[in-house]
C-alpha cells in the first residue's frame, strides 16, 4: 500500500520533466500555417514564438522542444523569401 503514492509521485515527476514547450509547438504550428496564409502572417508569429521558445528552453532546462522550436524558425524564415520570390514572379508574369 505504501508504494502506490510513491509511484504516482514518480509518474508526476517524470511527466513534468518531459514536458514540451508550448511556445515551441506554437512556433511550428504558426510557421506551417504561414505556408498557406496570405502575407506570411503565420510565419512572423512562428518566428516570434520560436525565439521566445528558445529563450524559455534556455531558462528552464527541464523543458523539451528545442528541435521543434528550431524547425519552426527554419520554416518561418524560409517562407518569407519564398513569398517574395513568388510575388515577384507573379508580378513579372502579369507585366508581360
Secondary structure, DSSP 8 states (H G I E B T S, - for coil): -HHHHHHHHHHHHHHHHT-B-HHHHHHHHHHHHHTTSGGGHHHHHHHHHHHHHHHHHHH-TT-B-HHHHHHHHHHHHHHHHHHHHHHHHHHHHHH-
